[in-house]
Amino acid sequence: MPAIITSKFRRNNAQQFEESFGEASPNIYYLGIGKPTSFGTKNRADGRTDNIGTDSAPVTPADSVQDEYDTFDDLLAAKRIQSSDVSFAAPRINWVTNTTYDIYRHDYGNRITGTTNVQAANSGATNLYDSNFYVLTSSFNVYKCLDNNNNSASTSEPTGTGQNPITTADSYIWKYMFTMSASAQANFLSTDFMGVSSNSTISNNATDGDLNVIKIKAPGTGGSNGTFTGIPVRGDGTGGTCSVTISSGSVTAVSATGTPTGYSFAYVRVADINAAGGGALTGAELDVIIEPKGGHGFDPFEELGAFFVILNTSFEGAETANSGDFTTANDFRRVALIRDPKASGSAATTSTLRATKAVRLNSGAGTFTSDEKITQTNTGAVGKVVQYDSANRILFYTQTRYNDEGVDANGNQTAFSGTNLITGATSSATGTPTGNTETVNNVSLVGGYSSSELDADSGDVMYIENRAPVTRSVDQTENVKLIIEF
C-alpha cells in the first residue's frame, strides 16, 4: 500500500530534540573532544591489529557499542551545551545574481492535472524542501520566493522588511520572513546551514488562507483582449478575486486581488473569466497557489523545513573561566555529543568536565612529553600522556584498549595506584606520586590521584565525528557547529 512519512514527522523530532535542552527537567548535553593520539594501525594484546585510518583519512565511526566505549577511553574534556546554544536550522541558500530560484508551491510531488506526471520545481525538485525557494541576502534577510517571472534569472536582490510581498525590478515576487541578528550570524550561520527564527510582526500579521500568486498552466485561446477584474476565486475560502489579462486571445497575466482568507483549495473558472468580459476563452488552466497554514511568514520553522538543529559550542583555550578543564598541550581528532553523562555518580551539570585521569608527582620529577607511553612499577599500569603540568607536577593521561596506550602485554588494563614509580618511555622522565589528598589548580586529588570528572561510559553517545587533528593553544578558540538532521 502506498504510504509516506511526511516532513511533519521530521519537524516533530527536531522540536522534541530542541525542547529537551530547555524543559523544566531537561536533558543535559555535553560536546566533548578527544583522541589525542594519531589514527593508524593499532596493536592489540591478542596479536591482532585494528586499522582505524590515518590522520589525513580517519576511519568513519560505526554506530556500534565498541565505538561508544572507545569514545570515552581517550576523551579529553567536555563542555555543556546550554539552551541558548541551540537553534532550528535550514539549508543556507544565498541570493546570487543571475540564479533562477524555485517558487513556493503547495503541490510539488502531486500529479499535474490531466496527467500522471508530478509537479516539479524549475530545479527539478519534486518536494518543496528539496527546492531552492528561499534566499539569504547580503543583509542577512531571509525571503521566500513566491514568483520567479516564469523561471527567469533573478538579477535584483530583494530588500525591505515589510509585511506585504515585494516585487523587484526583475519581476520576482518575494515574501520577507525574518532577519538573522548579529548573534545569530555568529552562532548559527555556517557555510551550508542557517539558523531559523521568527519575526513577530510578520507572523502576527499573516493571514490564514491568503492568496498571492496564480500561475498560468495553459493560456487558452479564443478570448477577448483586455484586462478583466473582479473575477471570483472559488474554493473553501472567501474574499478572493483576481485580475486576468488576455492578449491575442490567450491569457498572459493573472493577479490575485481582493481580501482572500481561509482557502485550502481554490479554482479560477474559465466561465467566470468569460462572464467578466473574456469572451469565448477556452482551454485556459490557472493554478491558484495555496499558502501554508497560517499564511506566509506565520511559522517560518515549518515553512522553510527547519528539521535541522544547530548546536553551537566554543572551546576557549584551556577554559580557564571553567576550571581549566581543557588541555592546550595536545591536539584532538574526535568530537562527540553525549547526553546525560554522570560526574561522581550523579547527573553532570557543570559547565566543563575534565575527562582525563591525573596524578601529582613529588618534586624532582622529570619532564614528561605529550603522547608518550608511561608505565608504573609493581602495578604494571600503562597509559598515554596527554599533558604534563610541570608547574604543579600534575601528569594527565588516558588509558585505551591498545598496547602502549592502556593495556600491558597480557592485555590487562590496570589502574595507576600507590606511590610506585612512573616512567616515560620516550622522555625517560620518572616521578613518584605524592600520595596526598589535596586540591591543586582545580584538580581534586585523593592519595595523589584524580579520576576523570566525567564518569566513563556514562550517558549516551549520540554523535561521533572523527577528523583531522586540531592543534590547541591557550590563546585559541575552536568554534564547533554541529548540525543534526531529522
PLY file of the C-alpha trace (Angstrom):
ply
format ascii 1.0
element vertex 486
property float x
property float y
property float z
element edge 485
property int vertex1
property int vertex2
end_header
0.00 0.00 0.00
1.43 3.42 -0.97
2.38 5.46 2.11
4.69 8.25 3.17
6.14 9.66 6.37
5.71 13.39 5.93
8.08 16.23 6.76
5.90 16.88 9.82
7.41 13.78 11.40
10.90 15.14 10.85
9.85 18.52 12.20
8.33 16.88 15.28
11.57 15.03 16.00
13.57 18.24 15.63
11.19 20.02 18.01
11.43 17.28 20.60
15.22 17.40 20.47
15.40 21.21 20.67
12.91 21.33 23.54
14.90 18.75 25.51
17.55 21.41 26.20
15.21 23.82 27.95
12.45 21.81 29.61
11.74 22.01 33.34
13.68 18.77 33.76
15.94 18.97 30.72
18.34 16.50 29.27
21.93 17.60 29.78
24.15 17.56 26.71
27.90 17.90 26.50
30.11 18.30 23.47
33.40 16.54 24.04
36.76 16.43 22.29
39.16 13.51 22.35
41.56 11.22 20.52
44.89 12.99 21.19
46.83 10.10 19.64
47.10 9.61 15.90
44.89 7.36 13.82
46.61 4.40 12.25
47.07 0.67 12.72
46.73 -0.15 16.41
48.28 -3.21 18.04
46.09 -5.36 20.25
47.28 -7.55 23.09
46.00 -10.66 21.31
48.43 -10.13 18.45
45.88 -8.76 16.02
45.65 -5.19 14.68
42.88 -2.65 14.18
43.10 -0.33 11.18
41.43 2.95 12.12
42.53 5.03 9.16
45.09 7.81 9.18
45.18 11.39 10.39
44.54 12.57 6.84
41.80 9.98 6.25
40.31 8.89 9.59
38.02 5.89 9.70
34.29 6.62 9.60
32.79 5.98 13.04
30.50 2.99 13.35
27.14 3.05 15.09
28.38 0.38 17.46
28.77 -0.40 21.12
32.53 -0.57 20.56
32.80 2.97 19.25
30.74 4.27 22.16
33.19 2.74 24.64
36.19 3.92 22.62
34.88 7.48 22.69
35.22 7.60 26.46
38.61 5.88 26.55
40.55 8.83 25.17
38.13 11.69 25.76
39.93 14.85 26.85
37.17 17.14 28.10
33.55 18.09 27.54
31.58 21.34 27.64
27.91 21.64 28.43
25.61 22.88 25.69
23.15 25.44 27.05
19.67 26.00 25.62
20.91 29.34 24.24
23.44 27.38 22.16
20.70 25.64 20.18
18.70 26.76 17.13
16.47 25.28 14.48
18.13 25.47 11.08
17.54 25.07 7.37
19.93 24.71 4.45
21.59 28.00 3.57
20.68 29.29 0.10
22.45 32.55 -0.70
20.97 35.05 -3.11
23.32 35.17 -6.10
22.60 37.28 -9.14
21.66 35.50 -12.38
20.38 32.50 -10.47
16.92 31.12 -11.20
15.19 30.34 -7.93
12.29 27.97 -7.49
8.94 29.30 -6.37
6.93 28.22 -3.39
4.19 25.82 -4.46
1.87 23.79 -2.31
1.66 20.89 -4.75
5.19 19.73 -5.59
5.09 15.95 -5.98
1.38 15.86 -6.75
0.17 14.78 -10.17
-0.33 17.61 -12.62
-3.98 17.92 -13.60
-4.87 15.81 -16.61
-1.61 13.81 -16.49
0.24 11.20 -14.49
3.32 13.43 -14.30
4.15 15.05 -10.97
4.57 18.74 -10.35
8.25 19.68 -10.21
10.14 22.87 -9.48
12.27 24.57 -12.11
15.29 22.92 -10.47
13.68 19.51 -10.91
12.84 19.04 -7.23
9.56 17.25 -6.54
9.50 18.16 -2.86
9.23 21.72 -1.60
12.09 21.31 0.86
14.41 19.97 -1.82
13.86 23.09 -3.93
15.65 26.44 -3.65
12.56 28.53 -2.92
14.06 30.93 -0.37
17.22 33.00 -0.08
19.53 34.61 2.46
20.63 38.04 1.23
23.77 40.07 1.86
21.82 41.96 4.54
21.07 38.62 6.25
17.38 38.91 5.47
15.53 35.74 4.52
12.93 35.87 1.76
10.64 33.25 0.29
10.26 33.28 -3.49
6.58 33.48 -4.45
7.09 34.07 -8.18
10.14 33.87 -10.44
8.86 35.62 -13.55
8.27 32.40 -15.46
11.56 30.77 -14.47
13.74 33.76 -15.27
17.05 34.53 -13.57
16.97 36.77 -10.54
19.03 39.93 -11.03
17.66 42.21 -8.29
18.46 41.31 -4.70
15.33 41.66 -2.56
15.33 44.29 0.16
12.79 45.54 2.65
11.16 44.08 5.72
7.52 44.96 5.18
4.54 42.69 5.64
3.39 42.66 2.03
5.06 40.72 -0.80
7.90 42.59 -2.51
8.18 42.83 -6.30
11.71 43.52 -7.50
12.86 45.06 -10.79
13.35 41.60 -12.30
9.63 40.85 -11.66
10.36 38.34 -8.93
7.93 38.39 -6.01
9.40 37.79 -2.55
7.98 37.44 0.93
10.15 38.74 3.77
10.40 36.17 6.58
12.98 37.30 9.16
16.43 38.81 9.65
19.35 36.98 11.21
20.66 39.05 14.12
24.38 39.62 14.64
24.45 36.99 17.39
22.54 34.52 15.21
25.06 35.08 12.43
27.93 34.38 14.81
26.36 31.36 16.46
24.05 29.73 13.94
25.32 30.51 10.46
27.63 28.10 8.70
28.69 27.64 5.10
25.79 25.27 4.42
23.16 25.98 7.08
21.46 28.96 8.71
19.57 29.34 11.93
15.85 29.98 11.54
13.96 32.44 13.72
10.63 34.25 13.58
9.62 37.87 13.22
6.61 38.58 15.43
5.40 41.45 13.25
5.34 39.19 10.20
3.84 36.16 11.94
1.18 38.19 13.78
0.01 39.79 10.54
-0.05 36.65 8.41
-3.46 35.69 7.03
-4.52 32.06 7.09
-5.74 31.02 3.65
-4.47 34.15 1.90
-3.81 34.09 -1.85
-0.97 35.97 -3.54
0.00 34.07 -6.68
-1.93 32.46 -9.53
0.10 30.70 -12.21
-0.85 30.14 -15.83
-0.69 26.43 -16.66
-2.36 26.78 -20.08
-3.16 30.20 -21.64
-6.13 29.03 -23.70
-7.40 30.52 -26.94
-10.33 32.48 -28.34
-10.64 35.08 -25.61
-11.38 38.76 -25.96
-8.39 41.02 -25.42
-8.31 43.19 -22.33
-7.84 43.14 -18.58
-10.78 41.86 -16.61
-11.11 42.40 -12.87
-13.20 41.12 -10.01
-13.18 37.53 -11.25
-14.11 35.31 -8.30
-11.73 32.71 -6.91
-13.81 29.66 -5.99
-12.98 27.23 -3.21
-13.43 26.88 0.54
-12.29 30.41 1.38
-13.85 33.82 0.95
-12.94 37.20 -0.47
-10.62 36.02 -3.22
-10.78 37.66 -6.63
-8.35 38.02 -9.49
-7.49 40.14 -12.49
-6.92 38.39 -15.84
-5.25 39.91 -18.89
-5.94 38.44 -22.34
-3.81 39.30 -25.36
-4.11 37.76 -28.82
-6.90 35.63 -27.43
-4.81 33.97 -24.69
-4.27 34.62 -21.00
-0.96 36.44 -20.49
-1.18 37.63 -16.88
-3.12 36.86 -13.72
-3.01 38.76 -10.43
-4.59 37.79 -7.12
-6.79 40.56 -5.73
-9.47 41.04 -3.11
-9.10 40.15 0.57
-8.85 36.36 0.50
-8.92 34.29 3.65
-9.48 30.66 4.59
-8.51 28.95 1.33
-7.11 25.42 1.45
-8.09 24.82 -2.19
-9.11 27.24 -4.90
-10.04 27.50 -8.58
-10.41 30.15 -11.25
-13.04 29.02 -13.75
-12.92 29.91 -17.43
-16.66 30.51 -17.25
-16.10 33.27 -14.68
-13.40 34.87 -16.85
-15.76 34.89 -19.81
-18.55 36.26 -17.67
-16.28 39.15 -16.71
-15.71 40.02 -20.38
-13.27 37.36 -21.52
-15.42 36.49 -24.48
-15.20 32.88 -25.68
-11.97 31.88 -23.97
-11.43 28.11 -23.95
-8.72 25.77 -22.74
-7.21 28.12 -20.16
-5.95 26.49 -16.96
-4.90 28.56 -13.95
-3.22 27.19 -10.81
-4.06 29.06 -7.62
-1.10 28.71 -5.25
-2.30 27.77 -1.77
-0.30 29.24 1.10
0.94 27.23 4.09
-1.22 27.00 7.19
-1.42 30.38 8.85
-0.17 32.16 5.73
3.31 33.05 4.55
5.51 34.07 7.47
3.26 32.65 10.18
5.58 29.75 11.03
8.99 30.12 9.35
10.26 26.95 11.03
7.61 24.85 9.35
7.62 26.84 6.12
11.37 26.60 5.48
11.69 22.97 6.51
13.66 23.61 9.70
14.06 19.96 10.62
17.72 20.57 11.30
19.14 21.68 14.65
22.40 23.58 15.10
24.38 23.17 18.31
26.97 25.92 18.71
29.85 25.46 21.14
33.17 27.25 21.54
36.20 25.81 23.30
38.13 28.81 24.58
41.75 27.92 25.22
42.03 25.99 28.47
38.56 27.20 29.54
40.20 28.97 32.49
36.85 30.54 33.36
35.56 27.00 33.87
38.29 25.38 36.00
40.75 24.99 33.12
39.48 21.55 32.19
40.61 21.69 28.54
44.21 20.90 27.74
46.05 23.22 25.37
49.14 21.00 25.28
47.72 18.46 22.86
45.52 18.12 19.80
42.21 16.34 19.23
40.77 14.22 16.44
37.30 13.40 17.68
34.15 15.34 18.55
31.32 13.63 20.43
27.88 14.62 21.65
26.99 12.98 24.97
23.57 13.08 26.59
23.07 12.90 30.37
26.55 11.84 31.46
27.35 11.48 35.14
30.01 13.02 37.33
30.93 11.17 40.54
27.80 9.07 40.17
25.36 11.98 39.87
23.99 13.86 36.89
26.66 16.11 35.40
25.69 19.79 35.38
28.88 21.88 35.49
29.98 23.96 32.51
33.03 21.83 31.74
34.34 18.42 32.73
37.85 17.03 32.51
37.80 13.52 31.07
41.45 12.57 31.57
42.95 10.92 34.62
45.65 12.69 36.63
48.40 12.02 39.15
50.51 14.52 41.10
54.18 13.75 41.42
56.71 14.64 44.09
59.24 17.38 43.49
62.20 16.31 41.42
60.08 14.57 38.83
61.28 14.67 35.24
59.52 16.39 32.36
57.14 14.01 30.62
56.17 14.64 26.98
52.75 14.57 25.39
51.69 11.32 23.68
54.41 9.19 25.22
53.73 5.86 26.87
54.02 5.74 30.65
54.36 2.68 32.85
54.33 2.10 36.59
56.47 -0.31 38.53
54.83 -3.04 40.60
51.30 -2.36 39.29
52.27 -2.77 35.62
49.87 0.05 34.70
50.21 1.53 31.21
48.93 4.88 29.95
49.40 7.63 27.41
50.43 11.16 28.41
48.04 13.93 27.44
49.80 16.77 29.24
52.37 17.33 31.94
51.79 20.44 34.06
55.36 20.93 35.23
54.49 23.93 37.41
52.17 21.83 39.55
53.75 18.46 38.72
50.41 17.03 37.55
50.54 14.33 34.90
47.34 13.95 32.85
46.86 10.69 30.96
44.42 8.32 29.29
44.18 4.54 29.08
42.76 2.87 25.98
42.39 -0.79 24.97
45.54 -0.86 22.83
49.13 -1.84 23.50
51.30 1.06 24.68
48.16 3.12 25.31
46.47 1.44 28.25
46.99 -2.31 28.42
50.04 -4.38 29.21
51.49 -7.16 27.06
48.96 -9.60 28.51
46.02 -7.40 27.55
45.21 -6.28 31.09
44.31 -2.71 31.93
45.44 -1.80 35.43
44.85 1.46 37.25
47.83 3.53 38.33
47.94 3.46 42.12
50.08 3.95 45.19
53.45 5.65 45.24
55.01 3.36 42.69
57.45 4.95 40.23
56.06 6.17 36.90
58.38 6.26 33.87
58.03 7.90 30.44
59.05 5.66 27.57
60.23 8.47 25.29
61.46 11.14 27.70
62.82 8.68 30.29
61.32 11.04 32.85
60.37 9.50 36.17
58.21 10.57 39.06
56.71 9.23 42.26
53.08 10.02 43.15
52.73 12.22 46.24
50.07 10.09 47.86
48.47 13.29 49.18
44.79 14.21 49.30
44.58 17.83 48.17
43.25 20.20 45.53
45.83 21.74 43.23
44.93 24.07 40.36
41.29 22.90 40.47
42.30 19.23 40.35
40.96 17.28 43.32
43.38 14.50 44.24
42.88 11.57 46.59
46.04 9.72 47.52
47.81 11.65 44.78
45.38 10.60 42.02
42.35 12.15 40.32
39.93 10.18 38.23
38.07 11.66 35.29
35.50 14.28 36.31
33.19 12.70 33.73
32.22 9.16 34.67
33.47 6.79 31.99
30.83 5.20 29.77
28.00 7.15 31.42
25.22 8.73 29.40
24.52 8.20 25.71
26.97 8.96 22.92
24.67 10.44 20.28
27.18 11.68 17.73
30.79 10.83 16.89
32.95 12.60 14.35
36.49 11.54 13.51
38.50 14.29 11.87
41.98 15.52 11.03
43.93 16.69 14.10
43.19 20.13 15.54
46.09 21.67 17.42
45.02 23.59 20.52
46.55 26.73 22.01
45.97 28.79 25.13
45.06 31.84 23.02
42.90 29.94 20.54
39.17 29.31 20.37
37.65 26.45 18.39
34.06 27.03 17.37
32.11 23.86 16.64
28.74 23.99 14.91
27.11 20.59 14.98
24.19 20.30 12.54
21.80 17.43 13.18
19.24 16.41 10.55
15.94 14.81 11.49
0 1
1 2
2 3
3 4
4 5
5 6
6 7
7 8
8 9
9 10
10 11
11 12
12 13
13 14
14 15
15 16
16 17
17 18
18 19
19 20
20 21
21 22
22 23
23 24
24 25
25 26
26 27
27 28
28 29
29 30
30 31
31 32
32 33
33 34
34 35
35 36
36 37
37 38
38 39
39 40
40 41
41 42
42 43
43 44
44 45
45 46
46 47
47 48
48 49
49 50
50 51
51 52
52 53
53 54
54 55
55 56
56 57
57 58
58 59
59 60
60 61
61 62
62 63
63 64
64 65
65 66
66 67
67 68
68 69
69 70
70 71
71 72
72 73
73 74
74 75
75 76
76 77
77 78
78 79
79 80
80 81
81 82
82 83
83 84
84 85
85 86
86 87
87 88
88 89
89 90
90 91
91 92
92 93
93 94
94 95
95 96
96 97
97 98
98 99
99 100
100 101
101 102
102 103
103 104
104 105
105 106
106 107
107 108
108 109
109 110
110 111
111 112
112 113
113 114
114 115
115 116
116 117
117 118
118 119
119 120
120 121
121 122
122 123
123 124
124 125
125 126
126 127
127 128
128 129
129 130
130 131
131 132
132 133
133 134
134 135
135 136
136 137
137 138
138 139
139 140
140 141
141 142
142 143
143 144
144 145
145 146
146 147
147 148
148 149
149 150
150 151
151 152
152 153
153 154
154 155
155 156
156 157
157 158
158 159
159 160
160 161
161 162
162 163
163 164
164 165
165 166
166 167
167 168
168 169
169 170
170 171
171 172
172 173
173 174
174 175
175 176
176 177
177 178
178 179
179 180
180 181
181 182
182 183
183 184
184 185
185 186
186 187
187 188
188 189
189 190
190 191
191 192
192 193
193 194
194 195
195 196
196 197
197 198
198 199
199 200
200 201
201 202
202 203
203 204
204 205
205 206
206 207
207 208
208 209
209 210
210 211
211 212
212 213
213 214
214 215
215 216
216 217
217 218
218 219
219 220
220 221
221 222
222 223
223 224
224 225
225 226
226 227
227 228
228 229
229 230
230 231
231 232
232 233
233 234
234 235
235 236
236 237
237 238
238 239
239 240
240 241
241 242
242 243
243 244
244 245
245 246
246 247
247 248
248 249
249 250
250 251
251 252
252 253
253 254
254 255
255 256
256 257
257 258
258 259
259 260
260 261
261 262
262 263
263 264
264 265
265 266
266 267
267 268
268 269
269 270
270 271
271 272
272 273
273 274
274 275
275 276
276 277
277 278
278 279
279 280
280 281
281 282
282 283
283 284
284 285
285 286
286 287
287 288
288 289
289 290
290 291
291 292
292 293
293 294
294 295
295 296
296 297
297 298
298 299
299 300
300 301
301 302
302 303
303 304
304 305
305 306
306 307
307 308
308 309
309 310
310 311
311 312
312 313
313 314
314 315
315 316
316 317
317 318
318 319
319 320
320 321
321 322
322 323
323 324
324 325
325 326
326 327
327 328
328 329
329 330
330 331
331 332
332 333
333 334
334 335
335 336
336 337
337 338
338 339
339 340
340 341
341 342
342 343
343 344
344 345
345 346
346 347
347 348
348 349
349 350
350 351
351 352
352 353
353 354
354 355
355 356
356 357
357 358
358 359
359 360
360 361
361 362
362 363
363 364
364 365
365 366
366 367
367 368
368 369
369 370
370 371
371 372
372 373
373 374
374 375
375 376
376 377
377 378
378 379
379 380
380 381
381 382
382 383
383 384
384 385
385 386
386 387
387 388
388 389
389 390
390 391
391 392
392 393
393 394
394 395
395 396
396 397
397 398
398 399
399 400
400 401
401 402
402 403
403 404
404 405
405 406
406 407
407 408
408 409
409 410
410 411
411 412
412 413
413 414
414 415
415 416
416 417
417 418
418 419
419 420
420 421
421 422
422 423
423 424
424 425
425 426
426 427
427 428
428 429
429 430
430 431
431 432
432 433
433 434
434 435
435 436
436 437
437 438
438 439
439 440
440 441
441 442
442 443
443 444
444 445
445 446
446 447
447 448
448 449
449 450
450 451
451 452
452 453
453 454
454 455
455 456
456 457
457 458
458 459
459 460
460 461
461 462
462 463
463 464
464 465
465 466
466 467
467 468
468 469
469 470
470 471
471 472
472 473
473 474
474 475
475 476
476 477
477 478
478 479
479 480
480 481
481 482
482 483
483 484
484 485
